[in-house]
Amino acid sequence: MFQMPAWVLSVLLGTICAAAFFLWQGRTWRELAAYWVAGVLGFLAGQAAGVLTGWRVLTIGQVDLLWGIGLALAALVLVRLLRV
């Protein structure tokens, strides 16, 4: 189980992914909210995938950057394609 600093860093990195994606593709406040939710949930899903697979490549402490950023970006693209 992750400790509190890992959760905080995961939410922060998911937020950074969402903010960068919004600056690139976003237009409205509604999209910003949707991208934030997708970025954070995608990053947390990536964390879970990293733990379940056991394949940890690029990490900061307990936070798996490769899986987290990869799934966060996938979630953001999915939200963009669905035109939320």
LUMPA-808375 format. One record per residue: residue number from 1; residue in one letter; x negated, y negated, z of N, C-alpha, C in turn. Coordinates in nm, 4 decimals. Each point is the difference from the previous one (the first is absolute). Layout:
# LUMPA-808375
[NUM, "A", [X, Y, Z], [X, Y, Z], [X, Y, Z]]
...
This chain:
# LUMPA-808375
[1, "M", [-0.0842, 0.1180, 0.0000], [0.0842, -0.1180, 0.0000], [-0.0888, -0.1245, 0.0000]]
[2, "F", [0.0452, -0.1007, -0.0708], [-0.0778, -0.1225, -0.0104], [0.0114, -0.0831, 0.1271]]
[3, "Q", [-0.1080, -0.0684, 0.0316], [0.0019, -0.0927, 0.1112], [0.0501, -0.1351, -0.0496]]
[4, "M", [0.0322, -0.0901, 0.0907], [0.0600, -0.1283, -0.0351], [-0.0838, -0.0826, -0.0988]]
[5, "P", [-0.1326, -0.0098, 0.0137], [-0.0758, -0.0781, -0.0993], [0.0145, 0.0545, -0.1423]]
[6, "A", [0.0131, 0.1308, -0.0144], [0.0179, 0.0586, -0.1331], [0.1352, -0.0394, -0.0590]]
[7, "W", [0.1037, -0.0036, 0.0822], [0.1324, -0.0432, -0.0468], [-0.0029, -0.1462, -0.0441]]
[8, "V", [-0.0631, -0.0829, 0.0818], [-0.0073, -0.1436, -0.0319], [-0.0779, -0.0217, -0.1294]]
[9, "L", [-0.1124, 0.0668, -0.0148], [-0.0795, -0.0132, -0.1216], [0.0759, 0.0532, -0.1213]]
[10, "S", [0.0741, 0.1073, 0.0164], [0.0789, 0.0555, -0.1104], [0.1077, -0.0975, -0.0453]]
[11, "V", [0.0707, -0.0600, 0.0937], [0.1037, -0.0983, -0.0354], [-0.0638, -0.1230, -0.0640]]
[12, "L", [-0.1132, -0.0432, 0.0525], [-0.0704, -0.1148, -0.0571], [-0.0447, 0.0280, -0.1443]]
[13, "L", [-0.0573, 0.1155, -0.0243], [-0.0456, 0.0336, -0.1346], [0.1173, 0.0204, -0.0961]]
[14, "G", [0.1098, 0.0577, 0.0480], [0.1202, 0.0111, -0.0825], [0.0564, -0.1367, -0.0348]]
[15, "T", [-0.0069, -0.0922, 0.0950], [0.0460, -0.1370, -0.0239], [-0.0897, -0.0709, -0.1009]]
[16, "I", [-0.1292, 0.0213, 0.0089], [-0.0932, -0.0607, -0.0961], [0.0261, 0.0536, -0.1406]]
[17, "C", [0.0232, 0.1301, -0.0119], [0.0330, 0.0580, -0.1313], [0.1274, -0.0621, -0.0552]]
[18, "A", [0.1014, -0.0136, 0.0846], [0.1277, -0.0574, -0.0434], [-0.0158, -0.1466, -0.0390]]
[19, "A", [-0.0781, -0.0760, 0.0767], [-0.0201, -0.1414, -0.0310], [-0.0749, -0.0173, -0.1318]]
[20, "A", [-0.1021, 0.0808, -0.0224], [-0.0742, -0.0082, -0.1262], [0.0889, 0.0367, -0.1181]]
[21, "F", [0.0814, 0.1031, 0.0171], [0.0906, 0.0406, -0.1075], [0.1046, -0.1080, -0.0250]]
[22, "F", [0.0487, -0.0634, 0.1055], [0.0983, -0.1073, -0.0170], [-0.0621, -0.1195, -0.0723]]
[23, "L", [-0.1229, -0.0342, 0.0331], [-0.0659, -0.1113, -0.0690], [-0.0176, 0.0288, -0.1487]]
[24, "W", [-0.0161, 0.1274, -0.0335], [-0.0188, 0.0390, -0.1390], [0.1321, 0.0144, -0.0749]]
[25, "Q", [0.1019, 0.0615, 0.0637], [0.1239, 0.0354, -0.0692], [0.1260, -0.0645, 0.0547]]
[26, "G", [-0.0053, -0.0562, 0.1196], [0.1209, -0.0445, 0.0673], [0.0517, -0.1349, -0.0448]]
[27, "R", [0.1304, -0.0181, 0.0231], [0.0642, -0.1267, -0.0356], [0.0907, -0.0530, 0.1108]]
[28, "T", [0.0711, 0.0872, 0.0691], [0.1017, -0.0451, 0.0951], [-0.0331, 0.0482, 0.1414]]
[29, "W", [0.0682, -0.0616, 0.0975], [-0.0161, 0.0411, 0.1395], [0.0496, 0.1422, 0.0215]]
[30, "R", [0.1017, 0.0383, -0.0737], [0.0533, 0.1365, 0.0122], [-0.1057, 0.1018, -0.0434]]
[31, "E", [-0.0709, -0.0313, -0.1074], [-0.1074, 0.0890, -0.0442], [-0.1111, 0.0076, 0.1039]]
[32, "L", [-0.0317, -0.1124, 0.0626], [-0.1030, -0.0001, 0.1033], [0.0363, 0.0960, 0.1126]]
[33, "A", [0.1250, -0.0045, 0.0445], [0.0436, 0.0903, 0.1068], [-0.0064, 0.1457, -0.0452]]
[34, "A", [0.0453, 0.0267, -0.1215], [-0.0020, 0.1372, -0.0522], [-0.1433, 0.0493, -0.0157]]
[35, "Y", [-0.0888, -0.0855, -0.0480], [-0.1397, 0.0394, -0.0158], [-0.0669, 0.0232, 0.1351]]
[36, "W", [0.0358, -0.0802, 0.0985], [-0.0603, 0.0196, 0.1324], [0.0409, 0.1359, 0.0579]]
[37, "V", [0.1283, 0.0311, -0.0083], [0.0473, 0.1294, 0.0513], [-0.0672, 0.1142, -0.0763]]
[38, "A", [-0.0038, -0.0110, -0.1325], [-0.0614, 0.1052, -0.0816], [-0.1490, 0.0128, 0.0289]]
[39, "G", [-0.0685, -0.1120, 0.0159], [-0.1436, 0.0042, 0.0261], [-0.0334, 0.0649, 0.1327]]
[40, "V", [0.0727, -0.0371, 0.1030], [-0.0267, 0.0556, 0.1333], [0.0395, 0.1473, 0.0065]]
[41, "L", [0.1191, 0.0341, -0.0502], [0.0421, 0.1406, 0.0028], [-0.0882, 0.0863, -0.0900]]
[42, "G", [-0.0401, -0.0549, -0.1139], [-0.0897, 0.0741, -0.0878], [-0.1350, 0.0241, 0.0647]]
[43, "F", [-0.0525, -0.1003, 0.0686], [-0.1281, 0.0169, 0.0676], [0.0111, 0.1037, 0.1118]]
[44, "L", [0.1078, -0.0053, 0.0754], [0.0188, 0.0995, 0.1070], [0.0191, 0.1400, -0.0562]]
[45, "A", [0.0684, 0.0116, -0.1145], [0.0143, 0.1298, -0.0658], [-0.1360, 0.0503, -0.0477]]
[46, "G", [-0.0828, -0.0916, -0.0465], [-0.1353, 0.0375, -0.0392], [-0.0820, 0.0486, 0.1178]]
[47, "Q", [0.0191, -0.0620, 0.1131], [-0.0674, 0.0461, 0.1214], [0.0419, 0.1436, 0.0329]]
[48, "A", [0.1298, 0.0247, -0.0077], [0.0501, 0.1348, 0.0286], [-0.0545, 0.1002, -0.1016]]
[49, "A", [-0.0055, -0.0387, -0.1264], [-0.0545, 0.0894, -0.1033], [-0.1474, 0.0295, 0.0254]]
[50, "G", [-0.0744, -0.0994, 0.0419], [-0.1406, 0.0209, 0.0311], [-0.0204, 0.0966, 0.1151]]
[51, "V", [0.0851, -0.0112, 0.1007], [-0.0103, 0.0900, 0.1152], [0.0412, 0.1415, -0.0392]]
[52, "L", [0.1079, 0.0123, -0.0771], [0.0503, 0.1323, -0.0375], [-0.0943, 0.0733, -0.0946]]
[53, "T", [-0.0623, -0.0713, -0.0926], [-0.0912, 0.0657, -0.0935], [-0.1365, 0.0250, 0.0619]]
[54, "G", [-0.0361, -0.0818, 0.0967], [-0.1312, 0.0134, 0.0619], [-0.1118, -0.0578, -0.0852]]
[55, "W", [0.0342, -0.0589, -0.1127], [-0.0991, -0.0583, -0.0905], [-0.0157, -0.1470, 0.0347]]
[56, "R", [-0.1009, -0.0303, 0.0770], [-0.0226, -0.1371, 0.0475], [-0.1288, -0.0509, -0.0617]]
[57, "V", [0.0115, -0.0950, -0.0904], [-0.1168, -0.0487, -0.0726], [-0.0415, -0.1377, 0.0488]]
[58, "L", [0.0862, -0.0969, -0.0156], [-0.0311, -0.1386, 0.0322], [0.0804, -0.0378, 0.1243]]
[59, "T", [-0.0644, -0.0044, 0.1152], [0.0728, -0.0231, 0.1244], [-0.0607, -0.1136, 0.0804]]
[60, "I", [0.0861, -0.0604, 0.0813], [-0.0423, -0.0924, 0.1052], [0.0601, 0.0570, 0.1279]]
[61, "G", [-0.0819, 0.0632, 0.0805], [0.0508, 0.0661, 0.1200], [0.0968, 0.1095, -0.0382]]
[62, "Q", [0.1244, -0.0112, 0.0459], [0.1028, 0.0982, -0.0328], [0.0786, -0.0366, -0.1257]]
[63, "V", [-0.0265, -0.1151, -0.0571], [0.0775, -0.0492, -0.1141], [-0.0662, 0.0451, -0.1295]]
[64, "D", [0.0754, 0.0737, -0.0817], [-0.0480, 0.0506, -0.1278], [0.0375, -0.0993, -0.1100]]
[65, "L", [-0.0990, -0.0758, -0.0474], [0.0260, -0.1064, -0.0967], [0.0393, 0.0531, -0.1373]]
[66, "L", [-0.0648, 0.1056, -0.0459], [0.0258, 0.0509, -0.1344], [0.1448, 0.0466, -0.0154]]
[67, "W", [0.0442, 0.0861, 0.0881], [0.1385, 0.0477, -0.0052], [0.0984, -0.1125, 0.0271]]
[68, "G", [-0.0288, -0.0827, 0.0988], [0.0921, -0.1068, 0.0381], [0.0229, -0.1012, -0.1105]]
[69, "I", [-0.1088, -0.0509, -0.0566], [0.0132, -0.0998, -0.1061], [0.0595, 0.0632, -0.1256]]
[70, "G", [-0.0390, 0.1223, -0.0291], [0.0536, 0.0678, -0.1180], [0.1507, 0.0173, 0.0058]]
[71, "L", [0.0511, 0.0490, 0.1129], [0.1446, 0.0188, 0.0108], [0.0737, -0.1316, 0.0185]]
[72, "A", [-0.0637, -0.0991, 0.0613], [0.0629, -0.1319, 0.0100], [0.0197, -0.0596, -0.1389]]
[73, "L", [-0.1020, 0.0095, -0.0842], [0.0125, -0.0515, -0.1368], [0.1032, 0.0777, -0.0799]]
[74, "A", [0.0050, 0.1310, 0.0186], [0.1017, 0.0801, -0.0685], [0.1400, -0.0424, 0.0425]]
[75, "A", [0.0199, -0.0238, 0.1287], [0.1310, -0.0441, 0.0494], [0.0355, -0.1380, -0.0541]]
[76, "L", [-0.0994, -0.0885, -0.0075], [0.0245, -0.1349, -0.0521], [0.0373, 0.0041, -0.1482]]
[77, "V", [-0.0685, 0.0813, -0.0768], [0.0331, 0.0133, -0.1420], [0.1396, 0.0598, -0.0170]]
[78, "L", [0.0335, 0.0974, 0.0829], [0.1340, 0.0608, -0.0059], [0.1078, -0.1029, 0.0293]]
[79, "V", [-0.0208, -0.0813, 0.1013], [0.0971, -0.1051, 0.0323], [0.0107, -0.0990, -0.1150]]
[80, "R", [-0.1126, -0.0343, -0.0606], [0.0014, -0.0932, -0.1134], [0.0754, 0.0587, -0.1184]]
[81, "L", [-0.0223, 0.1282, -0.0272], [0.0685, 0.0651, -0.1115], [0.1498, 0.0128, 0.0239]]
[82, "L", [0.0398, 0.0170, 0.1238], [0.1421, 0.0097, 0.0339], [0.0677, -0.1362, 0.0038]]
[83, "R", [-0.0793, -0.1064, -0.0099], [0.0510, -0.1382, -0.0036], [0.0858, -0.0332, 0.1205]]
[84, "V", [-0.0539, 0.0233, 0.1184], [0.0735, -0.0289, 0.1241], [0.0183, -0.1428, 0.0167]]
